[in-house]
């Protein structure tokens, strides 16, 4: 969530906030640097790393739980810096022909989104692998990148007039699908953890759809509401694909369950007039198609009510201590947590509010808290080489990054590493 272009609603310090790929960490860009918070406790949240160098960081993305971060500073919005924060070293820098609107990371790719171009880098050596040029104007930098190694897809708007989605294979560097998802322009996109599902919402904010990838077939259609059009800020699948969360400018976070509703079966002896009347009086038979859709779309399984409305937000659903929890970071510098009742759904139990920027945490009286043991921080090399689906990329055993070209020196994590020279990308 990039707040550097927003006015009036952000705190005096906060410029950027987002979860990492597996929701084990949250990155916060502020006017004096950036902070990284681990998401391993329900009792308290303290930064695991804080960079206070006087630079206004308007984009800060972390690669899983590794020491690699990609950042953009407000003073130079066309320049990307890739750094090893633990060693306080710069790996490389790239300059682009326009303002960087968003940056996405996976173990194989780094994607830089400009207003009308997308640059796809190989994350092992930061070479530009492919450029998608002359895309429809994308002022918000809307883009989704799957974190899966094998299903490394990119989704981005295919039109500025309607909700068409372009799906591109970032691993094999080819277009794979065009999905006519909505009538109105897109507002939110996200992949599930395996890159096999894509959720989308349009600018009207009433309907959320889930598609199979790469086929592009519609799997689910959820209805957020009918009373008013709102702007959906974020969509997020739970890691186990059980839930899909949606946050917006309202105080309500909707949680949908990715389970098809049971089909009612009629006994053979009860067919006849009953079956005829059911079909004759069904919504599809007597109502316009727009109203029929409202009856067939799936409603939210659970809701989390936030204490304040009118804020931009990013959300996620994670399992901590065996409990599915909704996490919502808002543009006033807060992180909210609520618990989902897996049986009944309904109103989520509001856990507490953590202050990431300014102020103190707001506890919920009488609510027991639990914590998860903190895991050891991973190295950049171990993260990009983590096996997925039985496939293990080639990695050297001396903590050096694997390079696809043996003749090309890869970036290392040695204490005496020399950062490569800066590079400029021309339009």
HELIX and SHEET records of a PDB file:
HELIX    1   1 UNK A  268  UNK A  270  5                                   3    
HELIX    2   2 UNK A  273  UNK A  280  1                                   8    
HELIX    3   3 UNK A  283  UNK A  286  1                                   4    
HELIX    4   4 UNK A  289  UNK A  296  1                                   8    
HELIX    5   5 UNK A  380  UNK A  384  1                                   5    
SHEET    1   A 4 UNK A  14  UNK A  19  0                                        
SHEET    2   A 4 UNK A  25  UNK A  30 -1                                        
SHEET    3   A 4 UNK A  33  UNK A  38 -1                                        
SHEET    4   A 4 UNK A  47  UNK A  52 -1                                        
SHEET    1   B 5 UNK A  57  UNK A  62  0                                        
SHEET    2   B 5 UNK A  68  UNK A  73 -1                                        
SHEET    3   B 5 UNK A  76  UNK A  84 -1                                        
SHEET    4   B 5 UNK A  89  UNK A  95 -1                                        
SHEET    5   B 5 UNK A 423  UNK A 424  1                                        
SHEET    1   C 4 UNK A 102  UNK A 105  0                                        
SHEET    2   C 4 UNK A 109  UNK A 113 -1                                        
SHEET    3   C 4 UNK A 117  UNK A 122 -1                                        
SHEET    4   C 4 UNK A 128  UNK A 133 -1                                        
SHEET    1   D 4 UNK A 143  UNK A 145  0                                        
SHEET    2   D 4 UNK A 153  UNK A 157 -1                                        
SHEET    3   D 4 UNK A 163  UNK A 169 -1                                        
SHEET    4   D 4 UNK A 174  UNK A 182 -1                                        
SHEET    1   E 4 UNK A 186  UNK A 191  0                                        
SHEET    2   E 4 UNK A 197  UNK A 202 -1                                        
SHEET    3   E 4 UNK A 207  UNK A 212 -1                                        
SHEET    4   E 4 UNK A 218  UNK A 223 -1                                        
SHEET    1   F 5 UNK A 232  UNK A 237  0                                        
SHEET    2   F 5 UNK A 243  UNK A 248 -1                                        
SHEET    3   F 5 UNK A 252  UNK A 257 -1                                        
SHEET    4   F 5 UNK A 302  UNK A 305 -1                                        
SHEET    5   F 5 UNK A 346  UNK A 347  1                                        
SHEET    1   G 4 UNK A 313  UNK A 320  0                                        
SHEET    2   G 4 UNK A 323  UNK A 330 -1                                        
SHEET    3   G 4 UNK A 334  UNK A 339 -1                                        
SHEET    4   G 4 UNK A 349  UNK A 355 -1                                        
END                                                                             
